Amino acid sequence: MTLSRFFYIYGKGVIRISRATVYNNIVTPEKLEKINPENISLGEDWLEYLQSVDRSPQTIQAYRNDLKIFWTWCLEFNNNKYFPELTKREVAKFQNHALNSWGWSSNRIRRVKSTLSSLSNYIQDILDDEKEFEDFKPIIRRIENPAKEPVREKTILSDEQVEYLLTTLVENKQYECACGFAIAAYSGMRHAELLQMKVEYFNDEHFVYDSMWKTDKVRSKGFGKNGKQINKFVLYGANPYIDLWLTEREEKGIDNEWLFITTSIDSDTKQRIYHRRKDTSSWVENAEKILGVDVYLHAFRHYTCTRLHRLNLPSHVIQEFFAWSSADMLNIYNDLTAEDEFGKYFSKDGVKSVEQGSLTDM
């Protein structure tokens, strides 16, 4: 496959959709020092319990952040009240404050309430043999959630948009960014999976079925600190962009096992130090400027699945490609509707015979 295939100019006008996420500086070191120590202690006990049952560090950190926010609200608006003594009225007041004063989305409120509900379950199920908690009853889920609404419009990327994005990045000599989005588009990787890619995964030893690379096992989404360990597949369509980035790395003398990197300067030797990239926000901002639409890595996961569906690949092949445990995920990530494909199956003469595609067609 040649690079010229992707030099397509996407000429249609687009309207930028602004992100609607609201961020608040709710928690400060000064406020944390004043939080009820009983709440801090109870929360840390729960998080230690989660460590003992092998919850992932990322999950535990997310819970810790949610608790800090709720403890801060209790400090400022609920007399620093001890969590097991909360009433349903007070939980409803927290929800109202988050919705109307902090401007939270319904999704964010649901997430924090889910954290508080899990803490309640810990008190009921694990601490029930302690006299202090013998009469405790969970109340968080008794409070109705605000209506669930989409925070931002879903972005469905077309072939033309993806090709235009990659072409523009190459023209701007932003090869690492182009490589990242190309791998995302030809593998459907999650953000965390993408940043675990190593240079060695794209050598001849990892090239399989004469059509794709098969990586070593990487950590995917799943329970436990090691998550779900799976192999990822990257279709050969990403090859031109991988080659461009590997060539630039060689020219710059970048010697690091991780494919996507950031740099720092050693304060003593003044030498460059390369680290595994942990964030792609600069890539996303760049892509939004180029395409003029809301861009997020997960949109490329939908894009890959939709492309595979369009090629009429059997469902079990797509399921295996993504390492999904359930075939239900195919319908979630396929952005095509039945009506979108009517022309493929029907003509004025009746029902067409449709030829099945292959992964090499991607």
C-alpha positions as CSV (number, residue, x, y, z in Angstrom):
1,M,0.0,0.0,0.0
2,T,1.4,3.4,-1.0
3,L,1.2,6.7,0.8
4,S,-0.3,8.3,-2.3
5,R,-3.5,6.4,-1.6
6,F,-4.1,8.7,1.4
7,F,-3.4,12.0,-0.4
8,Y,-7.1,12.9,-0.7
9,I,-8.2,16.4,-0.2
10,Y,-11.4,16.7,2.0
11,G,-13.0,19.8,0.7
12,K,-16.4,19.9,2.4
13,G,-17.1,22.6,5.0
14,V,-17.6,21.5,8.5
15,I,-18.9,23.2,11.7
16,R,-16.9,22.8,14.9
17,I,-18.8,21.3,17.8
18,S,-17.4,22.7,21.1
19,R,-16.7,20.4,24.0
20,A,-19.3,20.8,26.8
21,T,-17.3,19.3,29.7
22,V,-17.2,21.6,32.7
23,Y,-14.1,21.6,34.9
24,N,-14.1,23.1,38.4
25,N,-11.3,23.8,40.9
26,I,-13.3,22.3,43.8
27,V,-10.6,20.6,45.9
28,T,-7.6,22.6,47.2
29,P,-4.9,21.6,49.7
30,E,-6.3,24.1,52.2
31,K,-9.7,22.6,52.1
32,L,-8.3,19.0,52.3
33,E,-6.7,19.9,55.6
34,K,-10.1,20.8,57.1
35,I,-12.0,17.7,55.9
36,N,-13.6,15.6,58.7
37,P,-10.8,13.1,59.5
38,E,-13.4,10.4,60.1
39,N,-14.4,10.7,56.4
40,I,-10.8,10.6,55.3
41,S,-10.1,7.5,57.4
42,L,-13.3,5.7,56.2
43,G,-12.5,6.4,52.6
44,E,-8.9,5.2,52.9
45,D,-10.1,2.0,54.6
46,W,-12.3,1.3,51.7
47,L,-9.6,2.0,49.1
48,E,-7.2,-0.3,51.0
49,Y,-9.9,-3.0,50.8
50,L,-10.2,-2.5,47.1
51,Q,-6.4,-3.0,46.8
52,S,-6.8,-6.3,48.7
53,V,-9.3,-7.5,46.1
54,D,-7.0,-6.4,43.2
55,R,-8.8,-3.5,41.8
56,S,-6.7,-1.5,39.3
57,P,-4.7,1.5,40.5
58,Q,-6.5,3.6,37.9
59,T,-9.9,2.7,39.3
60,I,-8.8,3.3,42.9
61,Q,-7.3,6.7,42.0
62,A,-10.6,7.7,40.3
63,Y,-12.5,6.7,43.4
64,R,-10.1,8.7,45.6
65,N,-10.6,11.8,43.5
66,D,-14.4,11.4,43.6
67,L,-14.2,11.1,47.4
68,K,-12.1,14.2,47.8
69,I,-14.8,16.2,45.9
70,F,-17.6,14.9,48.0
71,W,-15.7,15.4,51.3
72,T,-15.1,19.0,50.2
73,W,-18.8,19.5,49.5
74,C,-19.5,18.1,53.0
75,L,-17.0,20.5,54.5
76,E,-18.4,23.6,52.8
77,F,-22.1,22.9,52.6
78,N,-23.0,20.1,55.0
79,N,-21.2,20.9,58.3
80,N,-18.4,18.4,57.5
81,K,-20.8,15.6,58.3
82,Y,-19.6,12.0,58.8
83,F,-20.6,9.9,55.7
84,P,-22.6,7.1,57.5
85,E,-24.8,9.8,59.1
86,L,-25.9,11.4,55.9
87,T,-29.6,11.6,55.1
88,K,-31.3,11.2,51.8
89,R,-32.2,14.9,51.8
90,E,-28.5,15.8,52.1
91,V,-27.5,13.5,49.2
92,A,-30.2,15.2,47.1
93,K,-28.7,18.6,48.1
94,F,-25.3,17.5,46.9
95,Q,-26.7,16.4,43.6
96,N,-28.5,19.7,43.2
97,H,-25.4,21.6,44.0
98,A,-23.3,19.6,41.5
99,L,-25.9,20.0,38.8
100,N,-26.8,23.7,39.2
101,S,-23.8,25.3,41.0
102,W,-20.9,23.4,39.6
103,G,-22.5,22.8,36.2
104,W,-21.8,19.1,36.2
105,S,-23.3,16.8,33.5
106,S,-25.6,14.1,34.5
107,N,-23.0,11.5,33.6
108,R,-20.4,13.0,36.0
109,I,-23.0,13.1,38.8
110,R,-23.9,9.5,38.2
111,R,-20.2,8.5,38.3
112,V,-19.6,10.2,41.7
113,K,-22.8,8.8,43.1
114,S,-21.7,5.4,41.9
115,T,-18.4,5.8,43.9
116,L,-20.4,6.9,47.0
117,S,-22.8,3.9,46.5
118,S,-19.8,1.5,46.4
119,L,-18.5,3.0,49.6
120,S,-22.0,2.4,51.1
121,N,-21.9,-1.2,50.0
122,Y,-18.5,-1.6,51.7
123,I,-19.9,-0.3,55.0
124,Q,-23.0,-2.6,54.8
125,D,-21.2,-5.8,53.6
126,I,-17.8,-5.6,55.3
127,L,-18.2,-3.4,58.3
128,D,-21.6,-4.7,59.4
129,D,-20.0,-6.7,62.2
130,E,-18.8,-3.5,63.9
131,K,-21.3,-2.0,66.3
132,E,-20.9,1.5,64.9
133,F,-22.3,0.3,61.5
134,E,-24.7,-2.4,62.5
135,D,-27.8,-0.3,61.7
136,F,-26.3,1.4,58.6
137,K,-28.5,1.4,55.5
138,P,-27.2,2.5,52.0
139,I,-29.2,5.5,50.7
140,I,-27.2,6.8,47.7
141,R,-29.2,4.9,45.1
142,R,-32.5,5.9,46.7
143,I,-31.9,9.4,45.2
144,E,-33.1,9.5,41.6
145,N,-30.4,10.5,39.1
146,P,-30.8,13.5,36.9
147,A,-32.0,12.7,33.4
148,K,-29.2,11.2,31.3
149,E,-28.3,13.4,28.3
150,P,-25.4,13.2,25.9
151,V,-22.7,15.7,26.9
152,R,-21.5,16.1,23.3
153,E,-22.5,14.9,19.9
154,K,-21.0,11.7,18.8
155,T,-18.4,12.1,16.1
156,I,-18.7,9.6,13.3
157,L,-15.5,9.8,11.2
158,S,-15.7,9.2,7.4
159,D,-13.0,7.6,5.3
160,E,-12.4,11.0,3.7
161,Q,-11.9,12.7,7.1
162,V,-9.4,10.1,8.3
163,E,-7.5,10.2,5.1
164,Y,-7.5,14.0,5.1
165,L,-6.3,14.1,8.7
166,L,-3.4,11.7,8.0
167,T,-2.4,13.5,4.8
168,T,-2.4,16.9,6.5
169,L,-0.3,15.6,9.4
170,V,2.2,14.2,7.0
171,E,2.4,17.4,5.0
172,N,3.1,19.2,8.3
173,K,5.8,16.7,9.1
174,Q,4.0,15.7,12.3
175,Y,4.9,12.1,11.8
176,E,4.5,10.8,15.4
177,C,1.0,12.2,15.5
178,A,0.2,10.8,12.1
179,C,1.5,7.4,13.2
180,G,-0.6,7.4,16.3
181,F,-3.9,8.2,14.5
182,A,-3.1,5.7,11.7
183,I,-2.6,2.9,14.2
184,A,-5.8,3.9,16.0
185,A,-7.7,3.9,12.7
186,Y,-6.3,0.5,11.6
187,S,-6.6,-1.2,14.9
188,G,-9.3,0.4,16.9
189,M,-7.1,0.5,20.0
190,R,-8.1,2.3,23.1
191,H,-6.1,5.3,24.3
192,A,-4.2,3.3,27.0
193,E,-3.5,0.4,24.6
194,L,-2.1,2.7,21.9
195,L,0.4,4.2,24.3
196,Q,1.7,0.7,25.2
197,M,3.0,0.2,21.6
198,K,6.6,-0.7,21.3
199,V,8.9,-0.3,18.2
200,E,9.5,-4.0,18.1
201,Y,5.8,-4.8,17.6
202,F,6.2,-3.5,14.0
203,N,9.0,-5.7,12.8
204,D,8.8,-8.7,10.5
205,E,8.5,-11.2,13.4
206,H,5.3,-9.6,14.4
207,F,3.8,-9.5,10.9
208,V,1.2,-12.2,10.5
209,Y,-1.4,-13.4,8.0
210,D,0.4,-11.3,5.3
211,S,-1.9,-8.5,6.3
212,M,-1.2,-7.2,9.9
213,W,1.0,-6.9,12.9
214,K,0.2,-8.9,16.0
215,T,1.6,-7.2,19.1
216,D,2.7,-8.9,22.3
217,K,0.1,-8.9,25.0
218,V,-0.7,-5.5,26.4
219,R,-2.9,-4.4,29.3
220,S,-6.5,-3.7,28.2
221,K,-9.5,-2.6,30.1
222,G,-10.5,-5.1,32.8
223,F,-10.6,-5.9,36.5
224,G,-7.4,-6.2,38.5
225,K,-4.2,-4.2,38.5
226,N,-3.0,-6.1,35.4
227,G,-6.3,-5.6,33.6
228,K,-7.1,-8.0,30.7
229,Q,-4.0,-9.1,28.8
230,I,-4.6,-9.2,25.0
231,N,-2.8,-9.2,21.7
232,K,-3.6,-6.2,19.5
233,F,-3.8,-6.4,15.7
234,V,-2.8,-3.5,13.4
235,L,-3.7,-3.6,9.8
236,Y,-1.1,-2.9,7.1
237,G,-2.8,0.3,6.0
238,A,-1.0,2.0,8.9
239,N,2.4,1.1,7.4
240,P,3.3,4.3,5.5
241,Y,2.8,6.4,8.7
242,I,4.7,3.9,10.9
243,D,7.6,4.0,8.4
244,L,7.7,7.8,8.4
245,W,7.8,8.0,12.2
246,L,10.4,5.3,12.5
247,T,12.6,7.0,9.9
248,E,12.3,10.3,11.8
249,R,13.2,8.6,15.1
250,E,16.3,7.1,13.5
251,E,17.4,10.4,12.0
252,K,17.0,12.1,15.4
253,G,18.8,9.3,17.2
254,I,15.8,8.4,19.4
255,D,16.7,5.1,21.0
256,N,13.7,4.0,23.2
257,E,11.6,0.9,23.2
258,W,8.3,2.8,23.3
259,L,6.9,3.9,20.0
260,F,5.3,7.1,21.2
261,I,7.6,9.2,23.4
262,T,8.0,12.5,25.2
263,T,11.4,14.1,26.1
264,S,12.9,15.9,29.1
265,I,16.4,17.3,29.7
266,D,18.6,15.9,32.4
267,S,19.5,18.8,34.7
268,D,23.1,17.5,35.2
269,T,24.1,16.2,31.8
270,K,21.8,18.4,29.8
271,Q,21.1,15.3,27.6
272,R,17.7,14.5,26.3
273,I,15.8,11.7,28.1
274,Y,13.0,9.9,26.4
275,H,9.9,8.6,28.2
276,R,6.8,6.7,27.2
277,R,4.1,9.2,26.2
278,K,1.2,9.2,28.7
279,D,-1.1,11.7,27.0
280,T,-2.4,12.5,23.6
281,S,-4.3,15.7,24.3
282,S,-2.0,17.7,22.0
283,W,-2.7,15.2,19.2
284,V,-6.5,15.5,19.7
285,E,-6.3,19.3,19.7
286,N,-4.3,19.2,16.5
287,A,-6.8,16.9,14.9
288,E,-9.7,19.1,15.9
289,K,-8.1,22.1,14.3
290,I,-7.5,20.2,11.1
291,L,-11.0,18.6,10.8
292,G,-13.1,21.2,12.6
293,V,-15.0,18.6,14.5
294,D,-14.9,17.1,18.0
295,V,-12.2,14.5,18.0
296,Y,-11.5,11.8,20.6
297,L,-9.5,8.5,20.4
298,H,-12.6,6.3,20.9
299,A,-14.1,7.6,17.7
300,F,-11.4,5.7,15.8
301,R,-12.5,2.5,17.6
302,H,-15.9,3.0,16.1
303,Y,-14.3,3.9,12.8
304,T,-12.4,0.6,12.6
305,C,-15.3,-1.5,13.6
306,T,-17.6,0.2,11.1
307,R,-15.0,-0.3,8.3
308,L,-14.8,-4.0,9.1
309,H,-18.6,-4.3,9.0
310,R,-18.7,-2.5,5.7
311,L,-16.4,-5.2,4.2
312,N,-18.9,-7.8,5.2
313,L,-16.5,-9.7,7.5
314,P,-18.1,-12.4,9.6
315,S,-19.1,-11.2,13.0
316,H,-16.8,-13.8,14.8
317,V,-13.8,-12.4,12.8
318,I,-14.5,-8.8,14.0
319,Q,-15.1,-10.0,17.5
320,E,-11.7,-11.9,17.5
321,F,-9.9,-8.9,16.0
322,F,-11.0,-6.7,18.9
323,A,-10.7,-9.5,21.5
324,W,-14.2,-8.9,22.6
325,S,-15.7,-11.5,25.0
326,S,-19.3,-10.7,23.8
327,A,-20.7,-10.4,20.3
328,D,-22.9,-7.6,21.7
329,M,-20.0,-5.2,21.3
330,L,-20.2,-5.4,17.5
331,N,-23.5,-3.5,17.5
332,I,-22.3,-0.9,19.9
333,Y,-19.3,0.0,17.8
334,N,-20.8,-0.4,14.3
335,D,-22.0,3.1,13.3
336,L,-23.8,1.8,10.2
337,T,-27.6,1.4,10.2
338,A,-29.4,-1.2,8.1
339,E,-30.7,1.5,5.9
340,D,-27.1,2.7,5.3
341,E,-26.5,-0.6,3.6
342,F,-29.7,-1.1,1.6
343,G,-27.9,-0.2,-1.6
344,K,-25.4,-3.0,-1.0
345,Y,-28.1,-5.7,-0.8
346,F,-31.0,-4.5,-2.9
347,S,-31.4,-3.4,-6.6
348,K,-34.4,-3.0,-8.9
349,D,-33.9,-6.6,-9.8
350,G,-34.2,-7.8,-6.2
351,V,-31.7,-9.0,-3.7
352,K,-28.0,-8.8,-4.7
353,S,-25.3,-11.5,-4.1
354,V,-22.8,-9.7,-1.8
355,E,-19.1,-10.6,-1.9
356,Q,-17.3,-10.9,1.4
357,G,-14.3,-8.7,1.8
358,S,-11.0,-9.3,3.7
359,L,-8.8,-7.6,6.2
360,T,-6.4,-6.7,3.4
361,D,-9.0,-4.5,1.9
362,M,-8.8,-2.0,4.8
